[in-house]
Amino acid sequence: MIDNASLLALIENPLELPLLTLDEFFSDNQEEDSLAPNQWGYGRPTLAEIHQRLILIEQRDDVAWVRVQLHEDTVWENADGTLSCPDGAVGEAIAICAHRSTSTMTLAEAANTDWMESDGVIEGWANRATRIPEIPTGFRVTSLVWD
């Protein structure tokens, strides 16, 4: 998982958090409640299992990229105006840049949203973000969401 210093270096505005690659968020992440904490312990698979599923989605021909959208609680503004990430990166949703012809239902099936204890795949973003990779012509962003 990305360390706090590296994460803070990516944040210019606490209202627009950077997208993280799958490896930046999931690799060596042992904080199971850093994504969909309300579902952890109630059927949601481990972060390692979710990571593997998302890698498979990212490898699809109709998907340009997959990134983690961060929750607003990731960054706090301190009284002195500095920023901190007391709990590290906290995931809000998964952004999937897929071809326009790929339905949200197809992406939900690929993610196996029931298995992930997810609320499904929606069109667009779950929140404002930076570090957005290029969205190729004919593609659009969807979000795999919880809650």
N, C-alpha and C positions, 0 to 999 in steps of 0.2 A: 504494500500500500504506500502511496505517496506520503512522504513525511511532512510534518506541519510546516517546516521552514520552506520547503519547495512549494507546498500548496499556497502559503501566504504570498510567496513571490509571484504567483499567477493571478492574484486577486487585486484588481484595480478599484473596483466598486463593489461593496458588499451586497448591492442589490442585483448584480449581474455576476454570477459565479461561473468559473470556468468548467467546461465539459472536461471530464477525465476519460482517458482511454480505459478499456477493460483492465489492462495490466496495472495501470496507475491506481485503480480503485481496488481490484480484487486480489492481485498477487500478494501473498503473505498476509492478507487481511484476516485477522483472527477475531475481529470485533463483529460478531454475528448480528448485533443490533444496529449496525451501521447502515443497514438497508432493510426496509419494511419491518421495523422493530415490533410492531403490533402483531405481526404474523409469526415471528420467531418464537418457537416453542409451541406453536399451535398448528403445525403442519408445513410451514414454509421450509423448503430444503436448505441445506447449508450454502454459505456463500460460494464455496468451491464448486458445488453442483450447479448453482446458478451461473457461475463464471463459465463453466464448460458448455452449458446450453447456449449462452450468449455468443461464445466463440463460434459455435456451429451456425448460428444465425448470421453472424458477421461474414462467414465464409460463403454464404449463398450468392449466386450470380445476380440476384435481383436486389442485393443489399450493398450499398456503397460503404457504410460504416455504422458502428454501434458505439455509443458513448454513455457515460453515467452523468446524469444531471444531478447536481448537488442540492441538498435541502438548505433553506435559508438559515437553519440553526448551525450550519457548518462554521460560519464566521460571526464573531461578535465584535462590536466596536466598543473599545474600552473607554473609560472616562477621559483619558488623555488623548483620545482620537486615534490611537493605534488599533490595529486589528489583531485578533487572536482566533485560533481554531482549537478550543479547549478539548473537544472530543474527536479531533481529526476530521477526515472527510466523512460526511453523512449523506448517503444517497437518497434522492427524492424519487427519481424515475430513470428509465433507460431510454435514451433517444436512439431511434433506429431510422437511418436514412435509406429508404427503400424506393424502388421504382414505382411510379404512379399507378402502374397496372397491378401492383401487388396489394391486395385488400388488407384491411386491418384484421379481418378474420383469419386470413392466411398467416399473418404475422403472429396473431394470438395463438394459433394452432402450433406454429413453429416454436414459440416460447413455452407452450403448454402452460397457459396462464392458470389453469386450475391447480396443476402440480406446484406452481410457484406461489400459490395463494395470492395471485395478482387480481386486480380489478379489471384487467384487460388492456387493450391497446387503443389509444385515442389518436385522432389526427392532431398534429401540431406539437407544441412544446408544453411541458408541465410548468416551466418557469423560464425566466429570462436567463440567457447564458452568454458566455464569451468562449473563445477558443473553438469556434464552430468550424469544422472542416468544410471544404468546398461541397456544395450540394450540386451534383451533376445535373445537367439538363435532363428533364423527364423524371426526376426523383423528387421526393418530398420527405419531410420529417414526421414521424409518428412517435408516440411515447408509450412505453410499457409502464403502467402506473399501479401503485398500491394506495389504498384509502382514497 
